Amino acid sequence: MAGATAVTALRDQGFSGRVCLIGAEEHLPYERPPLSKEFLGGEMPEDRLLVHSRETYEEQDIELLLGRRAIRLCPADGAVELEGGERVGADRVLLCMGVRPRPVGVPGGTLPGVHYLHDLEDAWALQTVIERGVPVVVVGEGFIGSEVASTLAEQGADVTLLMAGDLPMPVLGAEASGWILDQHRSNGVDVRARSPLQAIRGRDRVESVELSDGTVLPAGAVVVGIGSEPVVDLATDVGITVDNGILVDGLSRTSVPGIYAAGDLARFPSPTFGRSIRVEHWQNAQLQAAKAVEGMLGHGDRDIEPYDDIPWAWTKQYGNQWEIAGRPGPDMQVIRRGVPGSTDGALWIFSAHGRVQGAVVVNRRRELRAVRRALEQGPIFTNDTIRDESVDLRAALSDTDAARHEKTA
């Protein structure tokens, strides 16, 4: 998403020089979020995953070097080196390689039948697993693990979900996560809390898994979703500063002149949250890449607002649309409006030190948008209005924005 957004943004912002998009995958750039949901479930064809059509790149004179892995940055020479030794000249380089799945790291972790869900090939392989009808063990309770368990269960698969903790999707907060746990179980998923994976067994391919307490479960396939790590190899090789991601400023500049970074691997300063953050979500990849292009074209720092988007993400499980805005955390005060499972859905507002940090909703999109818009304008303070469900939250937050502007004026 970040790479495909950046190359077209360069043209949209008037750059007429050579634009080259280098990618290790042979496919045209595509959107990854549907891989664990609509695409894996057979609801979305491959061509609908594409960020842009091939014709778009051709019409905008964007050179595609796909299936070509970049192996070295050469800033002193103004070039990027590819596998095989070819060098591509570059006055500016934008790094947007994203993240890679964290390996499972247990005996048997490389057996055939152990899957990750990161790219199209992974999703195709999992579709074959569904067709085979074998029992599937999903490892990990985060976004990928919970989404894959949901999608596989909806396809009729025999699914076991192994969690290191007590709840799936813990980022949603204890109450919302507890509701998702009930959804998994009511849809036939065997959820095992506090059940770390000890080993994967099999001779020529996966046959079973062993848990930390010695329990052995049959498995024809294992799907691993235990987190990811930013792909920073190219950056570290040339001395670019990294810290759980590539450190960038508000215009996506790294510590080495002429090299920029955007998307899942970039850690940027967020004035809204008062710290540097790294966001692994679709919208951040898109918006931060567009902001990076402004910096790359050098329109002048004073004319460009630093990047400070409010993080937003979504997931769909068992027909329910979940959305997250801001930076909700496990140790924050939580206020709920509405009831999960009801027609109107539910909203959870997360606060720390009297200030709203983020929100989570299920089937209640309009209120989440109102919270996100308000956060973009400045701090939201926890008060009785937020707690009072008889008050229209969107109108109340709109009044807060108006008061801010009046006070500023």
Buried (B, 14 or more C-beta within 10 A) or exposed (E): BBBBBBBBBBBEEEBEEEBBBBBBBEBBBBBBBBBBBBBBBEEBEEEEBBBBEEEBBEEBEBEBBEEBEBBBBBBEEBBBBBEEEEEBEBEBBBBBBBBBBBEBEBEBBEBEBBBBBBBBEBBEBBBEBBEEEBBBBBBBBBBBBBBBBBBBBBBEBBBBBBBBEEBBBBBBBEBBBBBBBEBBEEBEBBBBBEBBBBBBBBEEEBBBBBBEEEEEBBBBBBBBBBBBEBBBEBBEEBEBEBEEBBBBBBBBBBBBEBBBBBBBBBBBBBEBBEEBBBBBBBBBBBBBBBBBBBBBBEBEEEEBEBBBBBBBBBBBBBEBBBBBBBBBEEEBEBBBBBEBEEEEBBBBBBBBEEEBBBBBBBBBBEBBBBBBBBBEBEEBEBEEBBEEEEEBBBEBBBEBBEEBEEEEE
